[in-house]
Amino acid sequence: MLVGVNIADSWLRAAATPLHCKVEKMPFLYLGLPIGGDPRRLVFWDPVLTRIRNRLSGRKSRFLSFGGRLVLLKSVLTS
């Protein structure tokens, strides 16, 4: 994936063709975290919150202590 910042689209497409990559626009996801957006907006954090809810959903969350939930939250945020 090739993402350009302050580069003309024509140059970006010309560079992506010999490299056999896709051309993407900002913002995009990298390792599950949004890159290039405004972190002050709540929408920016939706993918992260969704992953945390999915990991803590159902029966799994009932069996985790507070410390276990904290460790799981830190692991999701660092991934």
C-alpha positions in Angstrom: 0.0 0.0 0.0 1.4 3.4 -0.9 0.1 6.6 0.7 1.2 10.0 -0.3 1.3 13.2 1.7 1.4 16.4 -0.3 2.2 14.5 -3.5 0.2 14.7 -6.7 -2.0 11.7 -7.4 -0.5 11.2 -10.9 3.0 10.9 -9.5 1.7 8.5 -6.8 0.0 6.3 -9.3 3.1 6.3 -11.5 5.2 5.2 -8.5 2.8 2.5 -7.4 2.5 0.8 -10.8 6.1 -0.6 -11.0 6.0 -1.5 -7.3 2.7 -3.4 -7.8 1.0 -1.7 -4.8 -2.3 -0.1 -4.1 -2.7 3.6 -3.7 -4.6 4.6 -0.6 -5.9 7.8 0.9 -5.6 9.2 4.4 -6.9 8.2 7.0 -6.1 4.4 6.9 -5.7 1.6 9.4 -2.3 0.4 10.4 -2.1 -2.5 12.9 -5.7 -1.8 13.8 -5.1 1.9 14.7 -6.3 4.8 12.5 -3.4 6.8 11.0 -3.9 10.3 9.6 -7.2 11.2 11.4 -8.1 13.6 14.2 -7.6 11.8 17.5 -9.7 14.4 19.3 -12.8 13.1 17.5 -14.7 10.1 18.9 -15.1 8.5 15.5 -11.3 8.2 15.3 -11.3 5.7 18.2 -14.2 3.5 17.0 -12.0 0.7 15.6 -10.1 0.5 18.8 -13.2 0.5 21.0 -14.8 -2.2 18.8 -11.8 -4.4 19.3 -11.8 -3.9 23.0 -15.5 -4.7 23.2 -15.1 -7.8 21.2 -12.3 -9.1 23.4 -14.2 -8.4 26.6 -17.6 -9.6 25.3 -19.7 -12.3 26.8 -18.5 -14.9 29.3 -14.9 -13.9 29.0 -15.3 -10.6 30.8 -17.0 -12.2 33.8 -14.0 -14.4 34.6 -11.4 -11.7 34.4 -10.3 -9.8 37.4 -9.7 -6.0 37.3 -6.0 -6.6 36.8 -6.7 -9.1 34.0 -8.9 -6.6 32.2 -6.2 -3.9 32.6 -3.6 -6.2 31.1 -5.9 -7.1 28.2 -6.7 -3.5 27.6 -3.0 -2.6 27.4 -2.3 -5.5 25.0 -5.1 -4.3 22.7 -3.9 -0.7 22.7 -0.3 -1.7 22.1 -1.1 -4.0 19.2 
